[in-house]
Amino acid sequence: MPTPEQPSLIVRQKSPQNIEFPFASLSDWLIPTELFFVRNHFPSPDLDARDWRLRVGGAVERPIELDLDSIKAMRSTTFTAVVECAGNGRVYYEPPKEGLQWQNGAVGNAAWTGVLLRDILEMAGVKRTACEVLLAGADSGVVDTNKKTASPGPIAFARSLPLEKAMADSTILAYSMNEEPLTRDHGYPLRAVVGGWFGMAWVKWITDITVVEQPFLGYWQARDYFRWERSLGEPTLVPLAEMEVKAQIARPVQGAQLIAGQPYRIFGAAWSGEAAIRQVQVCTGDGKGWREGRLLETERPFAWRLWEYMWTPEEVGRYTLRCRAIDGAGCVQPDLQRSDCESYAANWIIPVEVTVVSKPQTYEEEFVI
């Protein structure tokens, strides 16, 4: 049962199931699997590992087929990585945008165990002509029936990675999450973990890997999960890839009441794409500008950083709390939303409004007859 310390998950869609982590309850560096957000485009397939196979083909010297036991017998690797749905924070867009109205909990940090995608590709022998690696899941369906954006009949969820990212140490095929086998909703028996990239690249329930010699232009890359790029003057489509630098406040929550003269811990998490978080700055709206927050835990590539800032409000009144992250590449979290990201990559600063009062508020019970 939900408690004040651990509220229940937030259901954004019942079918297919899409569930948000209550970010205000953040306490630990790793999010437990049972609280981890779920993003599904189609119903979760019910796969039996005894029948499941991973097929690797395309521009390879030796097409192969592997069962789960064969993959688990390979050299394993474990690393912690944060994954954020590309639509996280969509509810803050003005004017509103189409899509699931995620607030700030479609993100989470977990420990993933599996095998390097590179090791499997090397078993198959990637040809010199290879360009990208296409990952396809067992989930499928029809998208946007009778709309202009409709899919051409039933399709699988499939996304490609540039060969360089597919061969990187930060890309694995995982069969374990937080030291337990993957759950059905989190991609059992095998999913991609693509450190530093938005969640659409983390394909779940993988059954097929195809090495391709031309950029992949499938539905989930050319019609969805893209942004606009203006480097050539006129905007052109570019598939979404790396996560954007971002910090979020978990507590205090919007509308909280704080007591003047009492210290309060402002707390949250920050993450970025390929670069590590270097700073989190906090502004409390009391005229003192941006101040340095304290990063918690040891820095680990592709994991998020929890952070805190101790603030003692001196005067009663309303305050606007803001935080911003800066990563090792020098990217600074923006103040305002951008127009070229469709309904994705909502990484601008989201303020939290609080009220400072002179003493705790008490209320007499009221009864309505």
C-alpha positions as CSV (number, residue, x, y, z in Angstrom):
1,M,0.0,0.0,0.0
2,P,1.2,3.5,-0.7
3,T,2.5,5.6,2.3
4,P,3.4,9.3,2.7
5,E,7.1,8.1,2.5
6,Q,6.5,5.9,-0.6
7,P,3.5,7.1,-2.7
8,S,2.2,4.8,-5.4
9,L,3.3,4.7,-9.0
10,I,1.5,7.1,-11.4
11,V,-0.4,5.4,-14.2
12,R,-0.2,7.5,-17.3
13,Q,-1.8,4.9,-19.6
14,K,-3.5,1.5,-18.8
15,S,-3.2,-0.2,-22.2
16,P,-0.4,-0.4,-23.1
17,Q,0.8,0.1,-19.6
18,N,2.8,3.3,-19.1
19,I,3.7,4.1,-15.5
20,E,5.7,6.9,-13.9
21,F,7.9,6.9,-10.8
22,P,6.8,9.4,-8.2
23,F,9.9,11.6,-8.4
24,A,9.2,13.4,-5.1
25,S,9.8,10.1,-3.3
26,L,13.4,9.9,-4.6
27,S,15.7,8.7,-1.8
28,D,18.2,6.2,-3.1
29,W,20.8,6.3,-5.9
30,L,19.3,3.1,-7.4
31,I,15.6,3.0,-8.2
32,P,14.1,-0.4,-7.1
33,T,12.8,-2.4,-10.1
34,E,9.2,-2.4,-8.7
35,L,9.2,1.4,-8.7
36,F,11.0,1.9,-12.0
37,F,9.0,3.7,-14.7
38,V,7.6,1.7,-17.5
39,R,7.3,2.9,-21.1
40,N,5.5,0.6,-23.6
41,H,4.4,1.3,-27.1
42,F,2.5,-2.0,-27.4
43,P,1.5,-4.6,-24.9
44,S,4.4,-6.3,-23.2
45,P,5.0,-9.6,-25.0
46,D,4.9,-12.8,-22.8
47,L,8.1,-14.5,-23.9
48,D,9.3,-18.0,-22.7
49,A,13.1,-18.0,-22.5
50,R,13.2,-21.7,-23.5
51,D,11.8,-20.8,-26.9
52,W,13.3,-17.3,-27.3
53,R,16.2,-16.8,-29.7
54,L,18.4,-13.9,-30.6
55,R,19.1,-13.7,-34.4
56,V,22.0,-11.7,-35.7
57,G,22.2,-11.1,-39.5
58,G,22.5,-8.5,-42.2
59,A,26.0,-7.2,-43.2
60,V,27.9,-9.9,-41.2
61,E,30.2,-12.7,-42.2
62,R,28.4,-15.3,-40.1
63,P,24.7,-15.0,-39.3
64,I,24.2,-16.5,-35.8
65,E,21.4,-17.5,-33.5
66,L,21.8,-17.6,-29.7
67,D,19.6,-18.8,-26.9
68,L,19.6,-17.1,-23.5
69,D,21.8,-19.7,-21.8
70,S,24.5,-19.1,-24.5
71,I,24.4,-15.4,-23.9
72,K,24.6,-15.8,-20.1
73,A,27.6,-18.1,-20.6
74,M,29.5,-15.2,-22.2
75,R,31.7,-12.8,-20.4
76,S,29.3,-10.5,-18.4
77,T,29.6,-6.9,-17.5
78,T,27.6,-4.7,-15.0
79,F,27.3,-1.0,-15.0
80,T,24.9,1.6,-13.6
81,A,23.1,3.8,-16.0
82,V,20.3,6.3,-16.0
83,V,17.6,6.0,-18.6
84,E,15.1,8.8,-19.3
85,C,12.1,8.6,-21.6
86,A,12.5,11.2,-24.3
87,G,9.1,12.5,-23.4
88,N,9.8,13.0,-19.7
89,G,8.6,16.5,-18.7
90,R,6.3,16.8,-21.7
91,V,3.5,18.1,-19.4
92,Y,5.5,21.3,-19.0
93,Y,5.4,22.3,-22.6
94,E,3.5,25.5,-23.4
95,P,1.3,25.2,-25.4
96,P,0.6,21.5,-24.6
97,K,2.1,18.9,-26.9
98,E,0.6,15.5,-28.0
99,G,1.8,12.4,-26.3
100,L,1.8,10.8,-22.9
101,Q,1.8,13.6,-20.3
102,W,4.8,12.6,-18.3
103,Q,5.7,14.9,-15.4
104,N,9.2,14.3,-14.1
105,G,9.3,10.6,-13.1
106,A,9.9,8.9,-16.5
107,V,13.5,8.5,-15.5
108,G,15.5,6.1,-13.3
109,N,18.9,4.8,-12.4
110,A,19.6,1.1,-12.2
111,A,22.4,-1.5,-12.2
112,W,22.3,-3.5,-15.5
113,T,24.1,-6.8,-16.1
114,G,24.6,-8.4,-19.5
115,V,27.0,-8.8,-22.4
116,L,28.6,-6.2,-24.6
117,L,26.8,-5.8,-27.8
118,R,30.2,-5.6,-29.4
119,D,31.1,-9.1,-28.3
120,I,28.0,-10.5,-30.1
121,L,28.7,-8.5,-33.2
122,E,32.3,-9.7,-33.3
123,M,31.0,-13.3,-33.1
124,A,29.0,-12.6,-36.3
125,G,31.8,-10.7,-38.0
126,V,30.7,-7.2,-39.0
127,K,31.5,-6.3,-42.6
128,R,33.5,-3.2,-43.5
129,T,30.4,-1.8,-45.3
130,A,28.4,-1.7,-42.1
131,C,26.9,1.7,-41.1
132,E,24.4,1.0,-38.3
133,V,23.1,-1.8,-36.1
134,L,19.3,-2.2,-36.0
135,L,17.7,-3.6,-32.8
136,A,14.1,-5.0,-33.1
137,G,11.9,-6.1,-30.2
138,A,9.2,-8.7,-30.0
139,D,6.5,-6.1,-29.3
140,S,4.5,-5.0,-32.2
141,G,1.2,-3.4,-33.3
142,V,-0.4,-0.7,-35.4
143,V,0.4,2.9,-34.7
144,D,-2.1,5.9,-35.1
145,T,-4.7,4.0,-37.0
146,N,-6.5,6.1,-39.7
147,K,-4.2,9.1,-39.0
148,K,-1.7,10.7,-41.3
149,T,1.0,9.4,-39.1
150,A,-0.3,5.8,-39.2
151,S,2.2,2.9,-39.5
152,P,2.0,0.8,-42.6
153,G,0.2,-2.0,-40.8
154,P,1.6,-3.8,-37.8
155,I,5.3,-3.0,-37.0
156,A,7.8,-3.9,-34.3
157,F,9.5,-1.4,-32.1
158,A,12.9,-1.0,-33.8
159,R,15.7,1.5,-33.6
160,S,19.2,1.6,-34.9
161,L,22.5,2.7,-33.4
162,P,25.5,4.1,-35.2
163,L,28.2,1.4,-35.5
164,E,30.5,3.4,-33.2
165,K,27.9,3.5,-30.4
166,A,26.9,-0.2,-30.9
167,M,30.6,-1.2,-30.4
168,A,31.1,1.1,-27.4
169,D,31.6,-0.2,-23.8
170,S,28.5,1.7,-22.8
171,T,26.1,-0.5,-24.9
172,I,25.2,-3.9,-23.6
173,L,22.4,-6.4,-24.0
174,A,21.1,-6.9,-20.5
175,Y,19.4,-9.8,-18.9
176,S,19.5,-8.5,-15.3
177,M,18.3,-5.3,-13.6
178,N,19.4,-4.5,-10.0
179,E,20.8,-8.1,-9.6
180,E,17.5,-9.8,-10.6
181,P,16.3,-11.2,-13.9
182,L,14.5,-8.6,-16.0
183,T,10.8,-8.4,-15.4
184,R,8.4,-8.7,-18.3
185,D,7.7,-5.0,-18.4
186,H,11.4,-4.1,-18.3
187,G,12.2,-6.3,-21.3
188,Y,12.6,-9.9,-20.3
189,P,14.5,-11.9,-21.4
190,L,16.9,-9.4,-23.1
191,R,17.0,-5.6,-23.7
192,A,19.4,-3.0,-24.8
193,V,21.2,-0.6,-22.4
194,V,22.6,2.3,-24.2
195,G,24.4,4.5,-21.7
196,G,23.9,8.3,-22.2
197,W,21.0,7.9,-24.7
198,F,17.3,8.5,-24.3
199,G,15.1,5.5,-23.6
200,M,13.8,4.9,-27.2
201,A,17.3,3.5,-28.0
202,W,17.0,1.0,-25.1
203,V,15.0,-1.5,-27.1
204,K,13.3,-4.2,-25.0
205,W,12.5,-7.8,-25.7
206,I,15.1,-7.9,-28.4
207,T,14.8,-10.8,-30.9
208,D,16.7,-9.5,-34.0
209,I,19.9,-7.6,-34.6
210,T,20.5,-6.6,-38.2
211,V,23.7,-4.9,-39.3
212,V,22.8,-2.4,-42.1
213,E,24.8,-0.6,-44.7
214,Q,22.6,2.5,-45.0
215,P,21.0,4.7,-42.3
216,F,17.8,3.1,-41.0
217,L,14.7,5.1,-41.7
218,G,12.0,3.1,-39.9
219,Y,8.9,4.4,-38.3
220,W,10.5,5.0,-34.9
221,Q,13.4,6.9,-36.3
222,A,12.0,8.9,-39.2
223,R,8.4,9.5,-38.1
224,D,8.7,9.5,-34.3
225,Y,11.5,10.2,-31.8
226,F,13.2,12.9,-33.9
227,R,14.1,16.6,-33.5
228,W,14.9,19.4,-36.0
229,E,18.4,20.4,-36.8
230,R,19.2,23.8,-38.3
231,S,22.9,23.6,-39.1
232,L,22.1,23.8,-42.9
233,G,19.8,26.8,-42.5
234,E,16.4,25.1,-43.2
235,P,15.4,22.6,-40.5
236,T,16.0,19.0,-41.2
237,L,15.0,15.9,-39.3
238,V,17.6,14.2,-37.0
239,P,16.8,11.1,-34.9
240,L,16.9,11.6,-31.2
241,A,20.0,10.2,-29.5
242,E,21.9,11.5,-26.5
243,M,20.0,12.7,-23.4
244,E,20.3,16.4,-22.6
245,V,21.9,17.9,-19.5
246,K,19.2,18.1,-16.7
247,A,18.7,18.5,-13.0
248,Q,15.3,18.1,-11.2
249,I,14.2,19.0,-7.7
250,A,12.6,16.1,-5.9
251,R,11.9,17.9,-2.6
252,P,10.5,20.3,-1.6
253,V,7.4,19.6,-3.7
254,Q,5.4,22.3,-5.5
255,G,3.4,24.3,-2.9
256,A,5.3,23.1,0.1
257,Q,5.3,25.2,3.3
258,L,8.7,25.8,5.0
259,I,9.4,27.4,8.3
260,A,11.4,30.7,8.5
261,G,14.7,30.3,10.3
262,Q,14.8,26.5,9.9
263,P,17.3,24.8,7.6
264,Y,15.7,22.8,4.7
265,R,17.4,20.3,2.4
266,I,16.7,20.9,-1.3
267,F,17.3,17.6,-3.0
268,G,17.2,16.0,-6.4
269,A,19.1,14.3,-9.2
270,A,21.0,15.4,-12.3
271,W,22.2,13.6,-15.4
272,S,23.4,14.2,-19.0
273,G,24.3,12.2,-22.1
274,E,27.8,11.1,-22.9
275,A,29.3,13.7,-20.5
276,A,29.4,13.5,-16.7
277,I,27.7,16.0,-14.4
278,R,30.2,18.5,-13.1
279,Q,28.0,21.0,-11.2
280,V,24.4,21.6,-9.9
281,Q,23.6,25.1,-9.0
282,V,20.6,26.2,-7.0
283,C,18.7,29.6,-6.9
284,T,16.2,30.1,-4.1
285,G,14.7,33.4,-5.3
286,D,16.0,35.3,-2.3
287,G,18.1,37.7,-4.3
288,K,21.4,35.8,-3.7
289,G,21.7,34.4,-7.2
290,W,23.0,30.9,-8.2
291,R,24.8,28.9,-5.5
292,E,26.7,25.6,-5.6
293,G,24.8,22.5,-4.7
294,R,26.7,19.5,-3.3
295,L,27.0,16.4,-5.5
296,L,26.5,13.1,-3.6
297,E,28.0,9.7,-4.3
298,T,31.0,9.0,-6.5
299,E,30.9,10.0,-10.1
300,R,30.2,7.0,-12.4
301,P,29.9,7.2,-16.2
302,F,26.3,7.2,-17.4
303,A,24.7,7.2,-13.9
304,W,22.9,10.1,-12.4
305,R,24.2,12.2,-9.5
306,L,22.1,12.9,-6.5
307,W,22.6,16.4,-5.1
308,E,21.5,18.6,-2.2
309,Y,21.6,22.2,-1.1
310,M,20.9,23.3,2.5
311,W,18.8,26.5,2.7
312,T,17.6,28.4,5.7
313,P,14.9,30.8,4.6
314,E,15.1,34.0,6.7
315,E,11.9,35.8,5.7
316,V,8.3,34.7,5.3
317,G,6.9,34.9,1.8
318,R,6.7,33.0,-1.5
319,Y,9.9,31.8,-3.1
320,T,10.7,30.2,-6.5
321,L,13.3,27.4,-6.3
322,R,15.3,26.6,-9.4
323,C,18.2,24.2,-10.1
324,R,20.4,23.8,-13.2
325,A,23.0,21.2,-14.2
326,I,26.3,21.7,-16.0
327,D,28.1,18.8,-17.6
328,G,31.7,18.0,-18.4
329,A,31.2,19.1,-22.0
330,G,30.3,22.6,-20.8
331,C,26.5,22.2,-21.6
332,V,24.3,24.2,-19.3
333,Q,20.7,23.4,-18.6
334,P,18.6,26.0,-20.5
335,D,16.2,28.5,-18.9
336,L,13.5,28.1,-21.5
337,Q,12.0,25.4,-23.7
338,R,13.2,25.0,-27.3
339,S,11.1,25.0,-30.4
340,D,13.0,22.4,-32.4
341,C,12.5,19.3,-30.2
342,E,8.9,18.5,-31.1
343,S,7.5,17.2,-27.8
344,Y,10.7,15.7,-26.5
345,A,13.9,16.6,-24.6
346,A,12.1,18.8,-22.1
347,N,15.3,19.7,-20.1
348,W,14.7,23.4,-19.4
349,I,14.6,24.6,-15.7
350,I,11.3,23.8,-14.0
351,P,10.7,26.0,-11.0
352,V,9.2,24.9,-7.7
353,E,7.1,27.4,-5.8
354,V,7.2,27.2,-2.0
355,T,5.8,29.4,0.8
356,V,7.9,30.3,3.9
357,V,5.8,30.8,7.0
358,S,6.6,32.0,10.5
359,K,5.4,28.8,12.3
360,P,3.7,25.5,11.3
361,Q,0.2,25.9,10.1
362,T,-2.5,24.1,12.1
363,Y,-6.1,23.6,11.0
364,E,-9.2,22.8,12.9
365,E,-11.2,19.8,11.6
366,E,-14.2,20.9,9.6
367,F,-17.3,18.8,9.2
368,V,-19.8,19.2,6.4
369,I,-23.4,18.3,7.2
